[in-house]
Amino acid sequence: MSKPLLILKLGGSVVTYKGHPIGKLRLKRIKEIAKEIKQAQDEKDFDLILINGTGSYGHPVAKKYNIINGIKNKTQLGGFCEVKCVVNLLTTKLNKVLLTAGLNVFPCQTSSLVVQKKGKIFLFKVEPIKNLLHLGLIPILSGDVVTDVNWGGSICSGDAIAPYLASKLKAAKVLFASDVDGIFDQDPHENKNAKLISVINKQNLPEFISSVGKSSHLDVTGGMRGKLLKIKKYYKKTAIIIFNGLKRDSVFEALLDRKTGTVIDLA
């Protein structure tokens, strides 16, 4: 019997201090997350794909050059290369921390695997990821700039990578580690009385999409509302959990199916 495949997306606000102007890693929390993953692996046999957002490394540069809308001039072409540079820097730093903690992670360059068409995934070479899983390794992918058939280049976010791989590789569950406890009826960063929504299904999803705002930090890929829109479009059979990845032991609990955050089931 094959092992279940879990996809864990670590948001940019979890791996970095997202409001930082030039990029800063949440080193302590990343080390804790690595330990939580190892502890979960000791209790349960599963395959794992890690995906990380770029947070304060990638978003400010992408915003500066407006790469989200493609490449239209030489300035944006230079910005396209600059975004790639900071993404590589983050990947190297993150990879080193996870490896040092004892996780056999293997970075995969999203820019070498994905081609987009008008900002949407058009081609995704998943074979290398399958091979890494077969070896017992943990593939790790990042939001990234990629070539684009129509626009020259565009951004492929971690929130787009997760559903694509979940569908192609038949993932059992996708876990989104964010900087809030889940989906709320109001922005919890701005309203302390905001109420956590424990379960979202296909009946109540539309109302939450219309009420949830964008991220309180700079986010060129749409924040929480962007996540919900992609979930509505792509997740029909795979269960989703959105939880607070900044809280200690939250990743451990999510990997072991212990109730945490907001569960989204559109089946």
C-alpha positions in Angstrom: 0.0 0.0 0.0 1.4 3.4 -1.0 2.0 6.1 1.6 -0.3 9.1 1.6 1.1 12.2 0.1 0.8 15.5 2.1 1.5 18.9 0.7 2.6 21.5 3.2 2.6 25.1 2.0 4.6 27.4 4.3 3.3 30.9 3.7 5.7 33.8 3.2 4.6 35.2 6.5 5.7 32.0 8.2 9.2 31.6 6.7 9.9 35.3 6.6 9.1 38.5 8.5 6.7 39.6 5.8 6.8 43.3 6.5 10.6 43.5 6.4 11.8 45.8 3.6 14.7 43.6 2.3 14.0 40.1 3.5 14.5 38.4 6.8 14.1 34.7 7.7 12.1 33.5 10.7 15.0 31.4 11.7 13.8 30.2 15.1 10.4 29.2 13.8 11.8 27.4 10.8 14.0 25.3 13.0 10.9 24.5 15.1 8.9 23.5 12.1 11.7 21.2 10.9 11.6 19.4 14.3 7.8 19.2 14.1 8.0 17.6 10.7 10.5 15.0 11.9 8.3 14.2 15.0 5.3 13.7 12.7 7.3 11.4 10.4 8.3 9.3 13.5 4.6 8.8 14.3 3.1 8.5 10.8 4.4 7.2 7.5 3.7 9.7 4.7 5.3 11.3 1.7 5.7 15.1 1.9 6.1 18.0 -0.5 7.1 21.4 0.9 6.2 24.6 -0.8 7.2 28.0 0.5 6.1 31.5 -0.2 8.8 34.2 -0.7 7.4 36.8 1.7 9.7 39.8 2.3 12.3 38.4 -0.1 10.2 38.2 -3.3 7.1 40.3 -2.9 8.7 43.8 -2.6 10.9 43.3 -5.7 8.0 41.8 -7.7 5.8 44.7 -6.7 8.5 47.3 -7.5 8.7 46.0 -11.1 5.1 45.0 -11.5 6.1 41.5 -12.7 2.6 40.1 -11.8 1.4 41.6 -15.2 4.2 40.2 -17.3 7.3 41.8 -19.0 6.7 44.8 -21.2 10.0 46.7 -21.1 13.7 46.4 -20.4 13.3 47.7 -16.8 10.9 44.8 -16.0 13.2 42.4 -17.7 15.9 43.4 -15.3 13.4 43.2 -12.4 12.5 39.7 -13.6 16.1 38.6 -13.1 16.3 40.4 -9.8 13.3 38.6 -8.4 14.9 35.3 -9.5 18.0 36.3 -7.6 16.2 36.9 -4.3 14.1 33.7 -4.6 17.3 31.7 -5.1 18.8 33.5 -2.0 15.8 32.5 0.1 15.8 29.0 -1.2 19.5 28.5 -0.3 19.0 29.9 3.2 15.9 27.8 3.9 17.4 24.7 2.4 20.4 25.0 4.7 18.3 25.4 7.8 16.1 22.4 7.0 19.1 20.2 6.1 20.9 21.1 9.2 17.8 20.1 11.2 18.0 16.6 9.7 15.3 16.8 6.9 16.3 15.4 3.6 14.9 18.2 1.5 15.7 18.6 -2.2 15.1 22.1 -3.7 13.3 22.1 -7.1 13.6 25.2 -9.2 10.0 26.2 -10.1 11.4 28.3 -12.9 12.9 25.1 -14.5 9.7 23.0 -14.1 6.9 25.4 -15.0 5.9 27.4 -18.0 2.9 29.7 -17.8 0.4 31.2 -20.2 -1.0 34.6 -19.2 0.0 34.1 -15.6 -1.5 30.6 -15.4 0.3 27.2 -15.3 0.5 25.9 -18.8 3.2 23.2 -18.4 4.5 21.6 -15.3 7.2 18.9 -15.4 6.2 16.7 -12.4 8.4 13.7 -13.2 11.4 14.9 -11.2 9.2 15.5 -8.2 7.8 12.0 -8.5 11.3 10.6 -8.7 12.4 12.5 -5.5 9.4 11.2 -3.6 10.2 7.6 -4.8 13.7 8.1 -3.3 12.2 9.0 0.1 13.2 12.7 -0.2 11.2 15.8 0.5 10.9 18.0 -2.7 10.7 21.7 -1.8 9.4 24.3 -4.3 9.1 28.0 -4.0 6.9 30.7 -5.5 9.0 32.0 -8.4 9.2 33.9 -11.6 8.8 31.7 -14.7 8.7 32.0 -18.4 5.3 32.8 -19.9 4.2 31.9 -23.4 2.2 35.2 -23.8 3.8 37.6 -21.4 7.4 36.7 -21.6 7.6 36.1 -17.9 5.2 36.0 -14.9 4.9 34.9 -11.3 4.0 31.4 -10.3 2.9 31.5 -6.6 3.0 28.7 -4.1 -0.7 28.9 -3.9 -0.9 27.9 -7.6 1.7 25.2 -7.3 0.0 23.4 -4.4 -3.4 22.7 -6.1 -1.7 21.7 -9.4 0.5 19.1 -7.6 -2.3 18.0 -5.4 -4.4 17.1 -8.5 -1.6 15.6 -10.6 -0.1 13.5 -7.7 -3.4 12.7 -5.9 -2.4 14.2 -2.6 -4.4 13.1 0.4 -4.4 16.5 2.0 -3.0 20.1 1.5 -2.0 22.1 4.5 -1.6 25.9 4.3 0.5 27.3 7.2 -0.4 31.0 7.4 0.0 33.8 10.0 -3.6 33.5 11.3 -5.5 30.7 12.9 -7.5 30.0 9.8 -10.4 31.8 7.9 -12.2 34.4 9.9 -15.5 36.3 9.4 -13.4 39.5 9.6 -9.7 40.4 9.4 -8.2 39.2 12.8 -5.3 41.5 12.4 -7.7 44.5 12.5 -10.6 43.2 14.6 -9.9 41.3 17.8 -13.5 40.1 17.8 -13.2 38.3 14.5 -14.6 34.8 14.7 -12.8 31.7 13.4 -14.7 29.6 10.8 -13.9 26.0 11.7 -15.4 24.4 8.5 -16.0 25.7 5.0 -17.9 23.7 2.4 -19.2 24.3 -1.1 -22.4 25.9 0.3 -20.8 28.6 2.4 -17.5 29.2 0.4 -18.9 32.0 -1.9 -19.9 34.2 1.0 -16.5 33.9 2.6 -14.7 34.7 -0.7 -16.7 37.9 -0.9 -16.1 38.9 2.7 -12.4 38.0 3.1 -10.0 40.8 2.3 -6.4 40.7 1.0 -3.3 40.2 3.2 -2.6 43.0 5.7 1.0 42.9 4.4 2.3 43.4 0.8 1.3 40.4 -1.2 1.3 40.4 -5.0 -0.4 37.1 -5.2 -3.7 38.0 -3.5 -3.4 37.1 0.2 -6.1 35.0 1.9 -8.7 35.9 -0.7 -6.4 34.6 -3.4 -6.1 31.3 -1.6 -9.9 30.9 -1.4 -10.3 31.7 -5.1 -7.8 29.0 -6.0 -9.3 26.6 -3.6 -12.7 27.1 -5.2 -11.3 26.5 -8.6 -9.0 23.6 -8.0 -9.8 21.7 -4.9 -12.8 19.4 -5.5 -11.7 16.2 -3.8 -8.7 17.1 -1.7 -9.3 18.3 1.9 -7.6 21.5 2.9 -6.5 22.9 6.3 -5.6 26.5 6.8 -3.9 27.0 10.2 -1.5 29.3 12.0 2.0 28.1 11.2 3.6 30.6 13.6 2.2 28.7 16.6 4.5 26.1 18.1 3.5 22.4 17.4 0.8 23.6 14.8 2.7 21.9 11.9 3.1 18.7 13.9 -0.7 18.7 14.7 -1.7 19.5 11.1 0.4 16.7 9.7 -1.1 14.2 12.1 -4.7 15.2 11.3 -5.3 16.7 14.7 -8.0 19.4 14.6 -6.5 22.8 13.9 -7.5 26.0 12.0 -10.1 25.9 9.3 -11.0 22.7 7.4 -12.2 23.2 3.8 -13.9 20.3 2.2 -15.7 20.9 -1.1 -16.5 17.2 -1.9 
